[in-house]
């Protein structure tokens, strides 16, 4: 192929940087040519022999635009001194001659046929990647698990059930009240991720206690790739000094502490003015309220809640502060529904009646009970209505009533008032938790601690080593015990937790340097990257740390369930902190019993605390939901004993604590609403959702797809292990960057189990920013939308041209409408030859892929230029045929919308007749959504997305 001929004034387009627009040849000197790109005011110099450029030559019949905005319909084209002149008529019908130098430089060839005729022919594997990307997107967007795939979390049915139930509602206003360890933060994260990923929310504010700000930041980033910005006084001052205006508008996702939000009226007003789609409040039971008065923090959250469509409240103790406190939380969610405390109390008593009714329906002899107890059928009819109960009555004698009884239970659950705004799962109901075993190791108190342990400073009493230099390591018997214990358990990974970072650092140094133990340390003084590396060193199966020593921060946010030995070098005063420590190992997925080891000094404050936790509230053997209430009641007596040990007083404290613990647990058990628990995790729908997530994940398929993406986009890949890799941006990438791939690269895995144990690795799913960003880059741009190949196909004569065209449904509706749920037929494939024959049903896509041979770029451009009239005719024929299918596609979409949204509207209207918790606003929003969806469906049409020309040899 001869080298291209360049002449000053010619218009060319870059094949690799089409965003530059039309270029103008400035000069050719020897082996290089220089082009100016006026649209971006940049110049490029290329080697003549391999310049990635295509000549722009508009044919007769096309419309072009000048730099001054004049549109010209071309009727004739001439060439003079290598440059083109176009003759035609403008939009006013006047004759005009236009030199190609006057063409608008901002033009971009985005339609496949325009790019093809401009000489921009993509590689065949880029074309195949585009086609496959559209198929993956179609499947993913229509999945029931859409928006719920991106979390680095275990596939726990109760969590995904709650997330799917809440996220699909038109308005998300609920109280998440699972017991400790069941994952309220994960549930909130799943809901947020689904809303943000689907476009139904853009701005989210999370408000948490001061001590949990960092934990939430890490959880949202590590588990869900949600990058929240922390707002605190220093950052606000910096933003205001920089003239950034309202600090709460500096980011879409904002995280702040409750004290920061409520401690300054100006800050609160700024938060109100910023506007949010979703408000999340953790530890919501701290918001004080009574019929007489409400706390300042309650009022602050209440005003924000009224101004925000979505609201998630999190608390593990929904009723432990009394029925009044429970009502106060529900009042934030729906003040119109929960406006009267006495009415709420009366309604709660009614729910217990329904709960007993459900328990009777779950009995094995339910048929006998329904036949022999008329009052049972009468109660069902009272709550469900005669029409709903008729099928069950008809089949009662000898018919199959299993599904009818299940439907009756489902209807009762559906109509249960707080079941729509309150979700509460318990450890007893969820199951799957390991047993706990406590091992005590009494030690002799060293004389050096004698004075410290009678100090009036409680902190010094609980952590006596803090008053000494590192020489305490030489004579503290806990250190000697730990070294000996680790030597005896070399094959077992062990987590050691102590309160202070200085203690953790000193222990790690002692073990690593003087005892030959492979140890890692984890504390708040380390950077996030350093903590990741320490956790990874501990988690790695090969050449890893035997022990990880954490300060108190190690009991927050990180899970180490691959280990089952926990050493508590000291004990925290608060039972919630103790539960958090144990909870790092005591989690669903733990395969062994959790063994808790506590070295302590006899007749010391640590011994008092150990006995109160163990013999008083039984906090080591199981999670005690009344633990915090017991601590608040007995804290004064406990503190007194910690500072001044007395054996008789200790025994009295333990007896009083046990007695009160039994009372509280009995009250909690009696007040537990079984109906609420059933509504919080219905087994069959929950299992189906897990199946949807597992089916939609397709990790092997994703790994294969992303390997092709990385190859085509020049991403450097290095094997890191059997199921992981290291990814870095390459030096010759066709784009400036890939979304989700930082300059310093990432370590990643497609395997959920590995990602759960290695938080230093990115978990790549179809919803990870790197994957979703790459797919958007391929599908929404011009990448791979043209291709040309040759093939040998004996039935067709040599020289035959084949057009393979892929059409996708074009819908420019807001993402929040999730139109892909209704657009079942996403793509149409058509194949025509240059004789006008429709071969779509004869020549399969895979057949062409198998036979396709590469054609060089120059040859391809020459062939397209020569066969342009024939190709244009085939494209027009394909577009005409595709257009005939538009109405059929729209009709199917309307039916699907009516099936999904219309049926839900009918259900909600019927439910509103018996359940006052169904708000008119919810129904109105559903009706509005259906109206918007139907309006958008009317605009849907099939549009050419990609084409491939095949030349039969």
N, C-alpha and C positions, 0 to 999 in steps of 0.2 A: 504494500500500500504506500503510495507517494505521500510525502509530508503535506499538510494542509497549507493553502496559500492565504496569507494574511495581507490585508491592505488597510491603511489608515482610514477610519470612518466606518469600517465594518462593525456589525453588532454580533457578539458572541455571548454565550452564557456558560458559567462554570458548572461542570458536572458534580463537583464536590462541595461547592458553596453557592447553591442556587439562591440563597437569601441575599446575595450581593446584587441581584437584579441583572439587567442587561449591561454588558461591558462594551466599551468602544476601543478598537485597536488604535493605540497611539503611535507605535512604531515597531518595526521589526529590524533588529540589528544582529546580523550573523545567525547564531543558533537560538536566539531568545526573542520573545515577543512581549511587549508591554501593553496592558489593558487598563483603562480607567473605568471605574464603576461609579458613575455619578450619583446613584441613589444613596450610596453610603459614603461617598467622598473618599474612596480608597483606590489604591493601585496595586496591581499584581504583575509580576514578571514570571513567564513560564518558558521552559525549554520547548522549542518548536516541535521537536520530534515526538514528545509525549505529553503535550499540553492537555489537561483535562477539560477541554473546551468543546462546545458544540455551536456550529454556525446557526444563527437565527434567520430563517427564510420563511416569511409568511406566504402562503399560496393565495391564488385568486379565490375570492369568496369569503376570506377571513375578514374580521374587523380588527383594526389596530387603533391605538390611542397615541396622540402626540404629547410632547412635553407641556403644551399649553392646554391640554384637555380636549382637543378636537378628535372626534371619532371618524375613522375613514373606513368605508366599505370598499375593499380592493376589487378593482375590475381588470387591472392590467399590471404587469410587473416587468421592469427592464433592468439590465445590468450595465453599468458603465464604470470602467477602470476598477473592476472588482467589487464595486458597491452597488446596492440595489436601490431602485426608485419605484415607489408604489403610486399608481394612479387609481382614482376612484372618486366617490362622492361622500361628502360629510353628512352630518346629521340633519343639515338644512337642505340637502339635495344639491348642493353646489359642487362642481368638479374641482378636484384638488390633486396636486402632485406632492408627494412626500418623500424626502430622502431618508434612508434608514437611520442616519445620524439624528434625525428629529424624533425618533420613537421614544416613548415614555420609558425611562430606565427603571422605573419601579415595578414593572410588570414581573409577575412570577408565574411560572408554569406549574400549576398544582394538579389540574385534571390529568388523569393518566394519558389520554390521547394527546393533550397539549405537550406534555413532557416528552412523549414518544416522538412526536413530529419535530420537537426542538432538538432531537438527538440525545436526549437524556435517557439512556437505556440502562436499567439496573441489572445487577448480576442475577442469575436465575435463583440462587439460594436466598437472596434478599427477597425476591418475589414470593418464594415458598414460605419464608418466615412471616411475611405480611399476611398471607392467606391463613396460615396456622394461628397467627395472633388473633385475627378476627374470630376464628372458631373458638379459641380459648376464652376470649372476652364474652362471646355469646353465651357459652355454657356457664361461665362464672356469674354473669349478671343475672341469669335466670335461676340460679341456685337458691334454695331456701336458706343456705348458710352464707349468703352474700353479706359481706361486712363483718363476719364472725370468724374468718379464717386467719387473721393476722396476729392473734395473740400467742405469745410464748407462754402457754398455760396448759395444764393437763386437761384432757377431755372429760370433765366431770359433769354428769347429766344435770345436777341441780343448778350449776352455774350457767350452763348454756340454755337451760329451760327458762330461767329468769331473764337472761339477756335477750333471748328471742321474743319472749312474751312482751317485755317492756319496749324493746326497740321498734317492734312493728306497730305500736299504738300511735295514733296521730299526735297525742300529747304524752310526754313521759314525766309523770309526777308520782313517785313511789318512795316508800320507806324500805330500805334493804336492812333486814334485822337478823341475819343468820348468826348462829352462835360463833364464838371465837374459833378461828381455824378453818372455817368453811368458805372463806374467800369473798367477803363483801367487796373488798377493793378490786378483786378480779371481776366480779359481776359489774361493778360500776365502770371499770375499764372496757369491758366488752361492749357495754351499752354505748359508751362514748365513742369507741372505735367504729361501731356500726353507723352511728349517726353522722360522724365526721366523714367516714369513707363514702357513704352514700350521698353526701351533700345535704343531708337534712339538718345539719347544724354546722355552723362555722365558728362561733365564738362560745368558749366554755370558761367558766370561772370555778375553781376549786378552792374551798375554804376549809382549813383543817387546824387542829391545835398546833401550837408552836413546835412541839417535839416531833410532829409527823410531817413537817414540810419537806424535809430531805427525803424521807421514805417515799412519799407520794411522787416526788420528782423522779426518783430512780425507778419506781414501779411502773409509772406511765411510759418512761423511755425504754426501759429494758424489756418490758412485757408487750407493749403495744406500739412502740415507735412513735409515741405522741410526745412532742417536744414542748413542754410547758415552760413558761418564763416565770421565775419567782419575783414577786414584788415585795419589797421590804422598804423601810424608811430610807436607807442609803441609796437604793436604786431609784426610788422616787425623786429624791433630791437631785441625783445626777441627771435624770431625764428632764426634770423641770429646769435645771440649770442650762441644759443643752437646747432649751426651747422646744421640747417635744410635745408640749401640751399635756393632755390628760394621760397620766402614766398607765391607766388601765386600757388605753387604746394603743399602747405600744406593741401589743402582741394579740394574736387571736386566741391563744390558749394561755390562761393566766392562773397562777397558783399563789395563794397568800395565806397567812395565818389569821385566825379569828381575832386575835388581839390587835393585829395590824389593821384589820378592816374596821373594827368597832372602837378602836382607841382614839380615833380622830374623826370628827364629824365631816371635815373637808374631804378626807380620804373616802369616807362612805358615800358622800355625794358624787365624787368622781366615779366610783364604781357604779352607782345608779345611772349616771349619765352615759356610761360607756355602752350599755345595752348588751344583753347576752341571750344566747339561744338555750343554754343549759347552765344551771347552777348545781354544784355538788358540794354537800356539807358533810364532813366526817365527824364522828363522835357527837351526833346531834343531841344526845341526851344531856349534854352540858348546857344546853339552852334552857335556862330556867323560866318557868311560867306557872302562874296560878290564876284562879278566877279573880283574885284581888289585884294582881299586878304581874307584869312581865319584866324580865331582866333586860338590860340595855342590849346585850348581844342577841337576845330573842327578837327584840323589835327591829334590830338592824337586819337580821336575816329575813324577817317577815316582810319588810319593805322590798328587799331584793327579790324575794320569792314571788311577790305579787306582780313585779315588773318583768319577770322572766317566764317564758312559756314552759320550759322543762325544769324539773327539780328532782334531784336524787338526795335523799337523806340516808345516812348510814349510822347504825348503832347496833351493838350486840345486846343491848339491854332495853328493849322497847317498853317493858312493863315493870321493870324492877324498881323504877322510881315512882311506881304507883300508877293507877289508872288515869289520874289527872295528867301526869307527865306524858303518858301515851297519847292521850287526847291532844295535848299541846303539839306533838309532832304531826299528827294527822291534820290538825288545824292549819299548819303551814302548807300542807299539800293541797287542801281544798277547804278554804274558810267558809264557803257557801254551804258545803255539805256538812262540815263539822263546826257548827256554830253554837251548839248548846251542850254543855257537859252532862247534864242530867239525861237528856235524850240519848246521848251516846252510851251512858251507863245502862239505860233500859234496853237499847239495841244490842249491847254486848250480851246481856242475859238471853236474848232471843237466839243469838248465834250458838250458844251452848246447846240449845234444843236441837238446832239443825245438826250440830256436830254429833250428838247422840243418835240422830236419825241416820247419818252416814255410817256410823259404826255398826248399826243394826243391818244396814244393807250390805256391809262387807262380811257379815257372818257366813259361815259355810252352809247353815241351814236357812238361808234367806228365803227360799221358796216356801218352806213350812211356816216361817214367821209371817210372810205376806198372806198366806192362806188362813192361818189360825189366829192372827191378831188384826182384826178389822181396824183398830185405831192406827196401825202402822200405815195402811193404805190411805186412811183418812188424812193422816198428817202429810203424806206425800202429795195427795191431791190438794191440800191446803197451800203447800209451797210451790207446786209445779203446775197445778191446774188440771181440770178434768181431761182436756184434749191431749195433753202431753202424757197423761197416765193411761189412756185408753189402750195402746198397744201392749203394755205390760199386763193389764187386766186380762186381755184376750188370750195371752200365752201362758197364764199363770198355772193352769192345771198340768199340762204335759208338753208345753212348747219350750223352745230354747230361749231362756230369759237372761242368759249371761250378758249379752250385749245390751239388752234393754235395761237391766239393773245398772250396768256401767254408764249408760246414757243418763239414767236418773241421777246417779252420783255426780256425773259431770255437770248436769244442769244445776244441782244444788251448789256445787262449788262455784259455778259461774255466777250464781246469784248471791253469793256470800259477800256481804258489804266490803269489809276492809281487805278481803282477799285480792281486790284489784289494786289497792294502793299499798298493801303491806305484804312483804315476802319474808318468811322466817323458816329456815331449815335448822334442824338440830343434829348434833353428832349421833344421837341415838337413831334418828330417822335416816341419816345419810349412810351410816355404816362405813366400813373400810379403814378405820383408824387402828393403829397398833396398840398393844398393851404397853403400860409403863411399869418399870421396876426401879425402886429406889434402893441404893446401896449407901449405907452410912459408914464413915471412917473417922471414929473419934481419935483425936490426937491430944498430946499434952501441950498445954499452952506454954510458950517460951517466956522466960522471966522478963525479957526485954519488953514484952507487950503488957506487962502487968499494970503499969501506970496508964498506958493508953486506954486499956479496956475499962477503966473506971472514969474516963474523961466524960465531961458533960456534953461534949460535941458528938452527936449521934453519928455523923458521917465518919468521924475518926474512929469511933467504936466499931463500926461495921467494916472499916478498911484500915486496920492498924498498920499495915506495911507502908501506907502513904506518908507516915511521919519519919521514915528512915531513908537513908541513901540505899544504893543497891546492895549494901552488905546484908540486908535482911534475907537475901536469897541463900546465904550461907547457913543460917540457923533457923529459918522458918520451917517447921516440920511438914507443912503442906507441900513445899517444893521438893523435899526428899521423897515424900509419898508419891508425888506426881511422876517424878523421874523413874521410880521403881515400877509404878503401875504401867507406864508406857513401855518399859522394857519387857514386861510380861505380856503385853498386848501389841507387839510390833506389827502383827498382820492386820490389825483393825485401825480404821480411821477414827479419829477422836476429835470432837469439838470441845474446846475449853473456853468458857466465858467468865470474864471477871468485869467488875464495874468500871475500872479506870484504865485509860490507855497506857499510862506509865507502868502499871502492873503488867499489862499484856506485853509491852515491849521488853521489859526486863525478863519475863518468863521465856519469851521466844529466844532471846539472846542466850540465856542460860542453857536452854535445851539444845540449841543449834551449835553453839561454840564449845560447850563444856561437857555435854552429855551425848553428842553424836546423834541426836534425834533430828530427822528431817521435819522442820517446823516452818510454819508461815504465820504472819501476824496480820491483823485486820483491825483498824481503829479509825476514829474520826479525823485524826491528824494526817491521814494519807489522802492522796488525790483519788478521784474515781478510777482512773486507769490503774493505779497501784493496787487498789482494792480488788479490781477485776483480776489482776495478775495473781494476787494472793489466793483468791477464791478458785481460780483456774488451776493453780499449782496443787491446791488441796483436792480438787475434783478429778484431776487427771488420773487415769487408771495406771499409767506407766510412769515410773520415775517421779513420783509425786510426794507431797508432804504427808507424813503420818498424822500430824496434828495441826490444827488451825487454832490459834489463840486470838480471841476476839475481846474487844472492850464491849461495853453495853450496846454500842451501835450494832454489834454483830447479831443482836437478837431482834433487829428490825430489818425487814425487807429482803433478807437473803434466806434461801432454803437449802438445807444440806441433808436431805432425806436419804442420800446414798450412804451416810454414816448413821450408826445407831448408838454410839457411846457419847454421852454428854457429861463433861466434868464441870461442876459449878464451883469454881475456886473460891467464890464468896456468894452471898445470897442478897438479892435486892429486897428492899423493904416492902415494895408494892406487889401484891399478888398478880396484878396484870403484867408487870414486868417479868415475873417468874414464868407466867404462862407463855409470854412471848419468847423467852429463852428456850423453854422446852419445845415450843412450837416450831423451832427451826428444824427439829428432827421428827416431831410428832405430827406427821401430815399424811394425807391420803397418798399412797404410793410407797410409803415406808414398808419394806418387806420384813423387817425384824422388829422384835420388841425393843422399845426405847429404854436403854439402861442409863439411869441418872446416878452419877457418882458425886457425893458431897463429902469432902474432907472438912472437919470442923474441930474447934477446940472445945473440950468438955467444960461445962458450966460457964460458958461464955455467951456474949450477945448472939453469936452465930448459932449456938446451940438452942437458945430461946427461939430464934426465928425459924430454925429447922423444925423444932417440935411444933410450933404453932402452925406452920404450913402443912406439916405431915399429919400430926395427931389432932390438930384443931379443925382445919378446913379441908384436909385430904387433897391438897393441891398437887401433889406429885403423882398420885395414882390416876387421877382423872381431872379434866377441866371442871372447875366448880363455878357455875354461873352466878352463884351468890357471893363469890370471893370478894369482890370490891365492896359490896354492901357490908359484909362482915368486917372487912378492914376498917371501913369508916366508923363502924360502931365500936370496935375494940382497939382502935389505934392508940388512944391515950394510955390504956393499961399496958399495951404492948410496948410502947416507947418507955414507959416507966421501968418495965422489967429489963429492957435492953440496956438501960443505964445503971440499973441496980438489981443484980440477980437475986431472986429469992425463990427457992424450990417450991414452997407451999403456995405462993402467989401464982407461980407458973402453972401448977396443977389446977388451981381454981380457974385460971384464964382458959386453960384447955377444956375443962368441963363446960364452962359457960359458952365457949365458942362452938363446941360440938352440939350442944343443946340448941343453940340459936341456928346453927347451920341446918340441922334436921328440920326445924320449923320453916326456914326460908325455902329449902328445897321442896318440902311438901306443898307449900303455897304455890311455888312456881309450877310444880307438876300438876296441881289441881287447876291452876289457871291457864295451863297450856291449852291452846285452842287447836284441837286435832284437825278441825276443818281447815284452819289456816295453813297448817303444815302440809296437808294434802294438796292444797291449792298452790303451795309454793314449789312443789315438784311433782307433777303428775307423771308417773313412771313411763307410760307408753309414749306420750308426746316428747318427753325428755330423751328417751332412747332413740326416737326417730330423728331428733335434732342432732344427736351425736353421730348417727349414721350419715346424715346429710353432710356434716362437717368432715367426717372421715372420707366420704366418697368424693367430695369436692376438693380435698387437699391434694390428692394425686401427686405425691412428692417425687416419684420416679419420673413421671411425665414432665413435671416442672423442672427437674434437674436437667433432663434432656433438652428441653426447650431453652433454658437459660444458657446452656453450653453453646447453643447456636447463636444466641444473642451476644454472648461475650466474644465469640469468634468474629462475628461480623462487625462488632463495634470496637474491636481491638483491645479488649480488656485482658490484661495478663492474669493467667490462672496458674496457681501452684498447688499441688496436692499437699494437704496439711495432715491428713490422717485418712482412715478408710471411709469416713463419711463427712469430711470437711475439706475446705479449700481456703486459700488466701487469694484475694482479688485486689488488683491494683489498676488504676487507669494506665493504658498503654501510651507510648510516645507518638503513635500515629493514628489516634482515634478520629473518625470522621465527624464527630461532634465535640464541642468544647468540654462537655462532661456528661455523665450519666446520672440521673436523679438517684439519690440514695447511696452513691459511691464517692466517699470523700477522697481527697488527694492522697492521704496516707494509707488508703486501702482499708479492707476489712477482712476478718476471718469469719467464714460463714458455713452453715450446714443446712441441709434440707430435712434433716431428721429431728422430729420433735423431742424424742427421748434424749438425744445428745444436747439439744439446745436447752433443755430443762436443767441439765447438770452442768452446762458450761455457759454461764451468762456472759463470758467474754466473747462468745460467738454470736453473730447475727443469725436469726432464724428466718430463712428465706421461705416465704409462702407466696401465694398468688396476690396477697395484699400487702406484702412488704414494699416500702417506698422504692427500692431498687427494681423490683419486678413490675409493679404497677406503673412506675415511671417509664421503664423501658417499653412496656406494652403500649403506653400512650404515645411515646415517641414514634413507635413503628406505625401504629394504626391511625393516628391523627395527622401525621405529616405526609410527606411524599415518598418516604422510604419504601423501596421495593414495589411501587405501584406500576412499574413497566418492566417488561423483560422480553427477550427474543432468543429463540433457540432453534436448532435444526433437529430433525428426527427422520428416521426411516420407517415408513408406514406403508407396506406393499399395496394395500388396497387403493391407495391414493397415488395419482401420478406425480412424478417429480415436478417441483415448481409450485405445487399447491400451497396456498397460504391458509393457515388455521388461526382463528382468533379465539382465545380462551378468556372470557370476561367474567369477573366476579362483581356482583352488585350487592351492596349492603343497604340496610334501611337507614335513611338519613333522618334523624330526629334531633332538633336543636333545643329540646325542652330543658328546663332546669333539672339538675341532677336529683334534686330532692323528690321529684315525682317518680323516680325509678321506672322510667318508661320501659326498660328492657324486661321487666316482669310481665308485660303484656304483649310485647312484640315477639311472638314465638318464632316466626320465620325470619331469621336474621339476615340470611344471604341467599343469593340466587347465582348459579353458575350456568353460563351459556357458552356453547361452542359453535362457530360458524366457519364455513370455508369460503373462499373467494368466489364461489359460484352461487352463494346464497343458501346453501344447504345447512339446515339446523342439525348438528351432530351431537347435541348435548347429551342425549341418552345413549350414544354409541361409543364415544371416546371419553373414557373416564379420566379424572384428574391424575390419579395414580399411574395410569397408563402413559400419559404424556411425561410425567416425572421420570418414569423408568427409562423411556427412550430418548429423553432430551439430551442434546449435545451442545456444548458451549460454542458460541459464535463471538469472534473478536469484536471489540467496540467499533472500530472503524468500519468493518464489514457490516455490522448491524446498522450503523447510521446510514451507510450508503444504501442498504437494502430498503430501509424505511423510507428514505427520500425517494427512491425509485418507485416503490409500491404504495406511496401515500394515498392516491385516489382509491385504490382497492381497500386499503385498511380503513380509511374514513368511511367507506360505504358499509363495511362489515360492522364497524362500531355503531353506526347509525341504525343498522338493522337490529343489533343486539339491544340497544337502548329502547327502540320501539317495542320490541317484544317484552322487555322487562317492565315497561310502563303499563302494559296490559294487566300485570299482576298486582299493581298497586292497590286497587280497590279490594281485591281478595285479602291481601295482607291486612289492610285497615279493618275489614269486617271481622277477621279473626281476632285482631287486637281489641276491638270493641267488645266482642263476646267474652274475651278473657278478663277485661277490666270489669265487666258486669258480674262475672263469676266471682272474682276476688273481692272487689270493693263493694259491689252492689249487695252481695250476700252478707257481708259484714255490716253494712248499714241496716239491713233488715233485722239481723240478729241483735244489733245494739238497740234498735228501737223497741224490740220486744223485751229486751232485758231491762231497759229503762222503766218499763211499766212496773217491775217488781223489785228492782235494785236501785235505790236512790243514789248510789255511788256513781252511776253512769251520768256524766254531765252532758247537758245539751251542747256544750262547746265541742265535745268530742264528736258527736254525731254531725254537727254542722261542719266541722273540719273534714270529716270523711266525705260528706256530700260535696263540699267544695273541691276536694281532691279528685273525686270522680268526674266532676264537671271539667276540671282543668285537664285531666288525662284524656277525656273524650275530645276536647278541643285540640289537643296536641296530636292525637291520632289522625285527625282530619288532615293534618299537614305532613304526615309521614309519607315518604316516597322512596323507591329504590333508586340508588345512585351508583354509577360506575365507580368502583373503588380501586380495581387493579385489572390490568390486561396483560396478556402474553401472546406474542406472535410466534407461531411455529412454522418453519419452512420445511416442507417435505423434500428430502433429498432423493 
